[in-house]
Structures are given as C-alpha cells and as structure tokens.
C-alpha cells in the first residue's frame, strides 16, 4: 500500500484468542513505503499484533515523533525491517536486543545517534544485512562490537562518525563479510585488523578516512572475489603489488584510489582483468608508462589517471570499445596520438590536457560520435584543425588552447548547436556559470549530496562523480553530474588560427568583437543579392563580454534564407538596429540565435520576419521572470514550423503562451524549469505539432486534455508523432503511459532514464498499438513484459535494456512483434535460448542485443526450420551453460557483428561462419570451450577487422595463409589456446594490424622478421610460448617491453635483458645498415669459425692451456645442463 498519502490506519480489534487482526493472521509481508504517517508509534505498535509478520517496509513515511522507537519493540519475530529515509532521532531503543530473528535492518538516512559499542544492534544474532548509513552514530573502524555476529554479511556505515579505538583487539571476528561500506569522516589510523581475517569480500569502501600506511596488497590476495575497492581520499602510500600466482585470480571491476600517495609504476596485472570497468587513481605519485597490457581491457569504461607523473606515449592499441571517460591530464605524456582510442566509439570525455603530446590531431576523431568533452589544451599539437570535428554532433565542451594549431577554424562546427542527444550537459558546481542556459539535475547516489533515489545494491558508482575542468582565459569551470544539450564552451586561444569564413566566391570579414559589420571585399558588380546563406556563428569567440548587434547591417541580403548568429554572446540590439530592420528579408526562413544572451525582449521584434519557418533560441537568458506577453507576438509568424526554446529557464507558464502558433510542427522545451505537474492543455491548440521534446525537466506528472468520445482525448495533438521525455522524474509511470496511448499518431516515444520503477508501469505500454520506436532503457522496470506487447505489431525498435525485467523469452510477447528490426534486451534478467527459435518468425529482425542476461541451453529438441530473419548484428555474450553453436547461424548470410563470448560453447571453429558472411567485420568467440583447428574460409574476408578467439582450446598450427585471407585485421587475439608450430610470416602482410596477441600457447621457432614491417602495430605479445632465437631488430619491438616476450626461455635480444649467453646484450657495433637476414647469418657464421680456429691454434701450442680448456668446457656443460633442467617447462622434461 506504499506511495499513498495515508496518514492513519484503523485496525480490527479482534478478541483475546486472535489478539487482533482476525483476517490477517497469515500476513507475512507489509510494504507501506512512502506514506504520510502522523502517529508512527501507534502504527508500529498495531503492526506488532500481526503474528506472522516477517517483513515490514516503512521507508520514507515521514516518521518524526520521538515516541516512534517504542513501537518497534513489538516486532519480536520480524526478519526484515526497513525504516530508512525518515526523521527518526535519538538512540536505538534497548528492546531492539529482543529482535533475535532479524536478518535485515535498515535505519539509514535518519538522525539517529549513539555509540554502536553501546547499542543493542550487537545482540542481533541473526543479522545478515545491517544498514546504518547517513546518521550520527559513532562507529569504531575495528567493528569490534559486531565480532560475535557470525551471520553478518553486509555492513553499511558510511557518513557517520568513524573513529579509531586506542586499544587493539586480538580476537578474530566470527563473521565473513562480503560488503563493507565505512566511507567518510574517519580520524586517521591504519587499516583495521579485522580485514586481515576476511576472505569473501566483494565490495569495500573505506574512503575519506585519512587512513595511513601502505596500500593493502594483502587485501586483494586474501579476497579473490573482490569486485570493488574504494580507498579514495586517504593517505595510503607504497606500490600496487600482488603475487603473480594471484594476478588472475580475482574479478576486479572497479579500483578507486584517488587522492592518496601511491607511487611506482602502473601495474601491468591490471591489464589481465577482463572484468575491469573503472580505474580511478588521480592525484597520486604514479610514474612510468601506461602498460601495453591495458590494450586488453575491452570492458573498461572509465580511466582516470590525471595528476600523476605518467610518462611515455599512449599505446596505439589502447582503444577499449566500451570506454566512456578518459582523464589523463596533468601528466608527462608525450608522442603522437596515432590510433589510441580509434575504436572507442562510446567515448564521451577525452581529457589529455597539460601533457607534452605533439603531432596533428588525428582525423579519426570524427569516428567518436558520442564525444562530448574534448580537452587537449597545453600540449604541442600542430597542424590544422581536422574538419572531422564537424561530424561530432554531441560535442559540448572543446578546449584546444595553448597548442601550435594553425589555419582556419572549420565553419561547419555549427552542426553542434542544432542536435538533440542522449547525453546531457553538465552543470557547473559552486562557481558562476558561463553565459548559457543550464539545468541542475538530481544528484546521483554516491555523491556528496543527499539523494532520494534508492541506493544500489552492488558497486560504488564512483564514476558518477567524475569532473571535467574547462578553462577559458583566467577562469576555470568545473563541471560535474548531469548535462543538458547544446554547445557550452569552446577555447581555441593561444594558437595560430585565423577567423576567415568563405561563402562561395564571397569573403565576409568581421569587425572588432564589440559589433558586427560586413566589408565589401568581393567585386561590387556581383552585389549581395545572390547570397542565400550567411553563417556567422561563434565569430566573437568564447568568454567575451556582452555584445550588441546592429541587425540593419544584414538588410542588404534580400535573398537571404539562412542566418546563423549563434554562439556570439549577443545580449541585444543597438538603438534602431533590432530585428525589425530585417523586415525586408522576405525569404528568410531559418534564424539561429542559440547560445547568446538574449532575454525575453527578443520576442518584441522577432515578429517582423513573416517568412520565418525555423527559430532557434536554445541556451539564452529567456526565463519566467519577464512578462511573457511578448510571446504573443510570435502569433504573427504564421509560417513558423520549428521553435527551439531549450536550455533556458522557462517554467510551466510557457505552455499557455505558445497556443497561438498554429503552424508549429516541432517544439523543443528540453532543459528548462518545467516542474512537478505540467498541464499540456496549454498546447491543445497546436493541431499541427508532430515533434515535442520536453526531456531533462524535473517533471513528475502531466495533465492531458480530455477531448471527447470522437477524438479520444488530446484534441490538438492528434498529429503528434515523436515525443521525447528522456530524463524526467516521473512518479506514476503507469498513468503517464496510459495517457500517452491516446495520441493516435504517436510513432516514437523516448522515456529513457525517467525513473520508472513501479511494477504497474508495464500496463500503460499496452496502448501504444501504432508505435514504431519505444525507448525505455535505464529505468527500474521489473517483472515480465506484459502480454499485451503482442499487439504492438508496428514496432520497429524496442529498447528495454538496463532494467530488471525477467522471464523466458520463449514465453514472451516479443516473438509477436512482426515489424521489429532492432531489439535491445541487454542487461536484464531474461532467459534467452541461444537457438533464438522463439524469434524465427520475425522476418524483419536485423539487430539483436541480448548480452548480460541468462543465455540458456534448456531446449532439448533441435529446430529443423530455418529462421525468417537475416541478422547483421547479434550480441549474446555472457553466462550460458555450454553446448554447441546454435543451428540458426548456419542460415545467416549478412552478419557484420557477432559476439558469443563467455558462453562455454563447445565444438570446432566455425569457419563456415566466415564463408557464409562475406561482410563480417567483428567476430568475438572468446572465453568458450571451442577446440580443434583454426580453419580459414575458402575466400578472403576483406572487411573483417576484429577476430578474438582467446581463452579456448584450439590447437594445431596457425594457418600459414592467415595474412592473405584476413588482410584487413586490426585486432587478432589467439591467446590462451594450445596452438603450436611456428608463427606464420604472412601475418606481416596485415598492414592495418594494430594489436596482435599470441601469448600463452605452445608456439615454437623464431619470430618471423616480416613482423618488423607492421608499422601500425601498437600491442604485441608472444609471451609464454616456446619461441627461440634472436628477436628481430625493430624500433617497434623495443617499445613493447619485456612483458611481450617473457616466458620463452630460449628467446633473446632486445627488448629482453638477456643475450644468447644469459647476460645483458651489449650495444651493437656500428655497421652498414642492412635488412637482409641471410647476410646477417653469414656474417655471424664466419665470425664463429674464425674464433674457433684461433682457440684451436692456441691450445695446440700450449698443453697446459689444453687441459685448462677441457676443464672449463666440462664445468660450463654441467652448469648449462642444470640451467636447462631448472628452466624448461615441466611437461618438456618427461
């Protein structure tokens, strides 16, 4: 009965035998979350009379009276009690000691006080989950009061007073924790002793406690299941080290060590963590290069190593596909970017400022379509700005200052001002904002602010606190948290760039920044009548003071259709120079005034442009404090179809002021201050509206027009096709969805990240019978997909990823979505049969994303029928229980991307998959149990760029023609198999190869000299094989370090520290450069013969030297014998 404004309950009295509540004697679970209780003590005492009650949830129910504690003593048989986010005060009542059946106690986010050492909590002998966070408790960091609680598994005590005891505890705790959260406000000391006895930890957060001592490497050694380790903001020192025997024995997902004193190199063993998602270690004393092993971190999402002493160049192979944030500023990195981050298509933040990087900004930066924050300032970059920057529609903050860039600023950068996006733009924290519109979003869990959101169960979300620094002139802006859409900052200062703009054959030059003027630098005979597009966006630069425009300067451009004055800090117009002076521009259809400083006065003169069809006012100073009557003058713009008022400060009153725009088709109000209840009846007269975007507003509820029986509601919005409500704060999701279902023309609905969490939300989806695209990802939706989904037969795109949905897809209505093309089910709890047989009839299906669900092999019968679909993308990584590759893949001939990793698949390598799909680009079959030989297709695959079959059981030779059949590979990973034989020399023909991993196999022979020609190679490892001979001399091989060649006893030469005699190789003598391997061998052979003849001659002359020589040979042979015996792998000795 939660989330109802209930203040009081009346309970049946019952009789002496039943002891009250006659009909509810079997009641076990009672959820009263989010009430409005007046008398908490009375309610709790009454609930105590339910004899079978096991679980009570009273979170966020406004308990505040001091007598409430008394009622809690009645719950003697209770197993779970949730009282978080109330206003409880004082100490915990002593009668809590009687709750010996209690397994879960959550009193977090209250105002409770007292020393836990004197608390009744230590008597809760059945407790498993104890949550005391966000109170005023005094908690000893030793946790000694809880040593006898043998069942305790999870302890949350962050944001209390954490203190260190003066006396030591020799006792061993009886518990084995898997979660301990003790962040905040400790008074120093060393790490508590009890941690040495813990061996089952998954999550540890001891941040902000001023702890001293060395980094606890033993904590990682003892807890091989550790997933998250948070020790930020302490005073820990020393190195990050663990024994080699344990370097691959734990599944670390997040390492958060910022603001400590940790020194030494970045450990290479981090690169062997396939599960690692976050590495956050800024502001330490780390030094040396970024290990090449980092190139294996394919699941890495956040890398923050800023403010250290890291040196060297960025590994070109470092391009994790999942990475979103890179913070490497304020280090000593040098060299060129080359191809680092080339394949990091999810990258949002790239901060490489304050280093020593040089070369040009690579053109492949245009591939990073999600890039939002780009900081390359204070480096040595040179050359022209790549025009590929103009392809980055999400770009919001750009800092390229303090470099050696030259040439023109690309005029096409204005595309960044016109696009909506999935990402949000940050709000500055604690300092004045630049002159653009911003929105403050609710803080995320884990930040310093108190959040009303439910705390997650797994993993400290430290990545949510990442900060972006943007500097302009003498000002610094720090951005943190959610972001809204629109360009917010560009700094190109202290370069050698020019500000010339070309327009066909005409040249337009700008006067000093305080005003704008057009100089007649083209032939006068040509006139200006031919000019139809004038682009003057971002002409004055960023960070300048307010400017005022004389609009009459543009009146000569009578044929002008497009005028862009965005991003110029224009605050208004000079006297007699307003937009009314443009009234003679009868052809002007598009006016872009976004990212300026206009206030509501702009509306008083904009009505002089009767031909205007598109008006962009995003990111100005428009707000609710100025009289909105000026908006009424927009009604004279009878042709206006697109109106963008996003990124301003309008409140709900704006809606009723827009009802006269009868021709409007596109209305953008995202990122304003629309809040709480929004009445859409103010838009009821917009009968032509097709696209409405109101996302990123703190809206909780909508009021829709009722309409009549004929129109079925929403009279004026019957043509609405697209509705973007991304990032709201919805209270009743079911009601909202049911109301949206009454829009008859609705085709696209975006409700991502809108805090849908109630289980009834799914029912509202059933009315979207004509919908074509539905986005519901990143909410908290639970349960199974409703059966009425089967009626959504027009749906082409369905995205329900990153929720908590359950159920077997075989029984799901998804199989009835006959028009579906793109199906995204990732990161839920679905059971998905790898055969995909339930989806065989979906003939239009092209993309299926099902990773991170339960991929099952429960079907016992084979499927003889062929699927009707032809997929181009299939992602089904994670968690299957074995079996062979599914039969349906034999029928696919248009695949581009395939990921079936981590499924324990058996059988042989599917070379038929490569033969049947000539357009294949990406194939990942890692972490399975596939065996047999690696067989190539009968034809070459020119498009295949990634092949990863690592961590399998493949054996035999690597095909010698692999370089001829797969010439376009950029990433080849055959590691951790049982391949033998030699390394094919044809690999040297893969001119685009950037990453080659052949480690942990049984390869023998020499490293082919042809591999020296791979000048794009940035990661190379042949470690732990049986290779021998001299490593080919190459300037590239020397950059890989020992790690790429280790574990080959008979391999020698640089970069290894041993020569063929087991000592360090001397520097080679200068000689004529040659690349002919045969000449080198001949030279060495002749040298050996000469030395042998000289020794023989000396021994023949002197018999004493003869006997000494044989004695020396005998001792050396004995030493070599024992060296070989001690160093050869055991399996080769038998």
Buried (B, 14 or more C-beta within 10 A) or exposed (E): EBBEEBEEBEBEEBEEEBEBBEEBBEBEEBBBBBBEBBBBBBBBBBBBBBBEBBBBBBBBBBBBBEEBBBBBBBBEBBBBBBBBBBBBBEBBBEBBBBBEBBBBBBBBBBEBBBBBBEBBBBBBBBBBBBBBBBBEBBBBBBBBBBBBBEBBBBBBBBBBBBBBEEEEBEEEBEBBBBBBBBBBBBEEBEBBBBBEBBEBBBBBBBBBBBBBEBBBBEBBBBBBEBBBBBBBBBEBBBEBBBEEEBBEEBBBBBBBBBBBBBBBBBBBBBBBBBEBBBBBBBBBEBBEBBBBBBBBBBBBBBBBBBBBEBBBBBBBBBBBBBBBBBBBBBBEBBBBBBBBBBBBBBBBBBBBBBBBBBBBBBEBBBBBEBBBBBBBBBBEBBEBBBBBBBBBBBBBBBBBBBBEBEEBBBBEBBBBBBEBBBBBBBBBEEEEEBBBBBBEBBBBBBBEEEBEEBBEEEBBBBBBBBBBBBBBEEEEBBBBBBBBBBBBBBBBBBBEBEBEBEBEEBEBEBEEBEBBEBEBEBEEEEBBEEBBBBBBBBBBBBBBEEBBBBBBBBEBBBBBBBBBBBBBBBBBBEEEBBBBBBBEBEEBBBBBBBBBBBBBBBBBBBBBBBBBBBBBBBBBBBBBEEEBEBBBBBBBBEEBBBBBBBBBBBBBEBBBBBBBBBBBBBBBBBBBBBEEEBBBBBBBBBBBBBBBBBBBBBBBBBEBBEBEEEBBBBBBBBBBBBBBBBBBBBBBBBBBBBBBBBBBEBBBBBBBBBBBBBEEBBBBBBBBBBBBBBBBBBBBBBBBBBEBBBBBBBBBBBBBBBBEBBBBBBEBBBBBBBBBBBBBBBBBEBBBBBBBBBBBBBEBBBBBBBBBBBBBBEBEEEBEEEBBBBBBBBBBBBBBEEBEBBBBBEBBEBBBBBBBBBBBBBEBBBBBBBBBBBEBBBBBBBBBBBBEBBBBBEEBBEBBBBBBBBBBEBBBBBBBEBBBBBBBBBBBBBBBBEBBBBBBBBBBBBEBBBBBBBBBBBBBBBBBBBBBBBEBBBBBBBBBBBBBBBBBBBEBBEBBBEBBBBBBBEBBBBBBEBBEEEEEBEEEEEEEEEEEEEEBEEEEEEEEEEEEEEEEEEBEEEEEEEEEBEEEEEEEEEEEEEEEEEEEEEEEEE
